[in-house]
Amino acid sequence: MKKRISLLMGMVMTAAALTACAGGAKTPATTAAQTKAEDTKAEDAKEEETKAEETKAEETKAQEITKLRIAYMPNMGSASLAVTARDKGYFKEMGLEVEMVEFQGGPAEIAAMASGDIDISQIGHGAHALCASGEAVIFQIDCTSLADAVIGNKAKGINSIEDLKGKKVAVTSGTSAEIILNLALKSKGMTTDDVELVEMDANGTVSAVISGNVDACATWSPGTGTIMKALGDNGIMLANNQDYLDQVTFPSSFITTQKYADSNHDVLVRFARALQKAGDYRAENIDEVAKLVAKQCEVDEATMLATTEEGNWLTGEFMGKALADGTIKSYYENQQKVFLDAGRLEKPVDVNNYVLFDIMQEAYDENHK
């Protein structure tokens, strides 16, 4: 009996010992698993926190809208691209909110930028001379213009360019229309010394020609159309851009100050991206865009629709090819020759000093990824 009890006690003790050993061996493994699980959980939590912070940062960035004041002139060549970018949502897509401010000429726009009243301007051919002189920089080409003209009044004895001698000619200095006048006079061996120039803005020019206070004018659309309609049979188109395309292309562009460009590279790229997208829409929907511009400029739709052929409406496809083969650069180089011939510039200037081709290229690349 004692032997059986001793044996039983021994078996119980052995089992207890084995259980203890098993428990001792299991505890470290369990602790390691728990630690690993806790570490994984902590890493997951940290990753989720990082993602949340990144999402919040992206949402904050998306909510940061850049507000801009944009100068334009009330015609298709100047207003159509910016109006399209605004009304079709391309500016909004790029996080931009624009206020469009009307001006009567490029030089006044550049003066407004210098004073800080305007951030970006759209200018015609003539005001580019001020960019070459260092007063502003170009960051996006808009279109090439066919909108400028020299118009005479037959009732004032004007039937040819030669008949302008000694006559009163309304002009806005520093504009593309002035360049056309100079080229027209030069083609007949004349200069501005042969005529009586009367300085006026675009609106004043229309009124002065129609009322007969001046004999002729150099101006641009839609004023040209208004003048020709008002003069009827007495109106005569003496010269326009088409007459001199073999000598020069007449680009219009978006510009800003060097100071603004230095501090707002990303803003200008986003702005240029919106414009390039708008360019594609404009080219395919020019009549619709003309109606949008008419509303912006507060003129009747028929007046603006009559000017849809007065520009070469450039597209994104054109931008890609023309930047690559140097066509756009040549536009500005040839334009500068006109300024040199006219005495608007004293000496040649490297166009890379005032044309930010990198902005145009970066905008194009971002839009075509």
C-alpha angles and dihedrals in degrees: 000000000000089000092054092048091049090050092049092049090050092052092050092050092048092051091049091050092050091048090051092049092048091048091048091051093047098050098069091049092050092049092051092050092049091049092050091050091050091049091050091049091051092049091049091050091049091049091050090049091051091049090049091051092049091049091049091049091050091048091049091050091048090053093053103096118191111221118209137183110218125196120213140161121238101256140086095258094055106030106032101082097046092043090052092048090051101041095042094049101248094125091048090049088058094048094256131134114193134196111199117215121193122230133173099225146009098249090058090049092053091049089052091052091050090055092048096245093114130039102193133014137195112220137185127230100280098056091057087084087071089055091052087050090057101256095117143357129238117228105166133027114223111186141314112260132235093165104098125094147165110229128190134195112233089202086066092054097262117138101140142022089261089059090066089078109120092000129126109255121186114218141161108227119234095023134118090250089061088054090054090050091051092048091048093051092045091053088063097042093259136121136198087270087073093061136049106247117208114197112225141148120245096267093047091050093057092051094045095052095045093047092047095241088128129032100221142353147206110221144125142246140325085024091055091058092047091051095047091048093049095047093046112180090001093063117096127182105220100177142348141173093280091066093063106036089113088063104037145359115229108220123184117204149181113250143178138177122283088240093056092045092052092055101035109044093139092049092053092049091051091046091049091048090055091048093050091051089048089052091063092049093046094052092052097041105032097147092051090048091050089058091050090051091048089056092048093049094040096235130126117276094238091061093054095040088058090063100053091105094054096089142045099236105215122214137205090256089056091048093056094050097038094051091048097048097038097248094131092047089052090054090061094041092052090044090056091056089061090053091049092049091048093048093245089123126037097206139005119279127203103251089217086070093067108016115077099209089166090067092052091047095046091049091050093048092049091050093050103045 
